[in-house]
């Protein structure tokens, strides 16, 4: 009997819209779409058009039928920056699309290009959302998924430490995850993260804040002076102090309940809720309020409102540890 070969069924529709401001997610979505297209059309030609530098008529040229045949994937990037000419060309194409063209459009945010967006959706486009990843909860989920996709186990404390060290930017967080995945073996724990990323500015700020909120004056001042000596600016340290105190207030006001439920309601990660609950011992609302006021004053001074930024941070730390300990107030 002769073997019967079957052609893989096309799974990507002719129109695809990738929307949302998170660049790394949009890049991955685009890469995934092109990989999926190549399953059925391995030699497909990919044409990329940048909206910002678009030359009128370029889309028409690239989507016109070729004498030599063949399918194309035309990627229009950043529709939200598109000039009127590109929008007009896209609407003309969508009114009479060519059968051998897969059109992929990316759009970060805003109202520019809305008519094209609406037309794509009405035309049955596959819509892939890439929302901004801002909350620590979402960043924790992102990091955990990075490790899970690589079939590596990372402890919750390791994920927490990684968010504290490099969690400001999702692209940097992704790179940090990939470095740990490629450079290490076995379980990824907090000690491993500390080894690779413990010297980052954000990590230093969190260690200072943890010591201060715990009422450990000597350790908080030691970590602060070490950070300053190694070139860390006082501004991000004050920012972390403020963040930690605000989280204590929010978690304290949320009351009891499962950490996961409170975290979801507050836009935090469950480990942050657990950490805040442990730290709340020894605090009351009035003491937290005075500490937040002290940090706000330090924030003003380190951003140019005072003569000695380091002393301003030290004074805020002394206020926090004194309030935490319930000692004499001045």
Helices and strands as residue ranges (DSSP letters): E 15-19, H 23-40, E 45-50, G 51-53, H 58-63, E 72-77, G 79-81, H 84-95, E 101-107, H 114-122, E 126-129, H 136-149, H 156-166, H 170-183, H 190-197, H 201-213, H 217-229, H 234-254, H 259-266, H 270-279, H 285-300, I 301-305, H 309-325
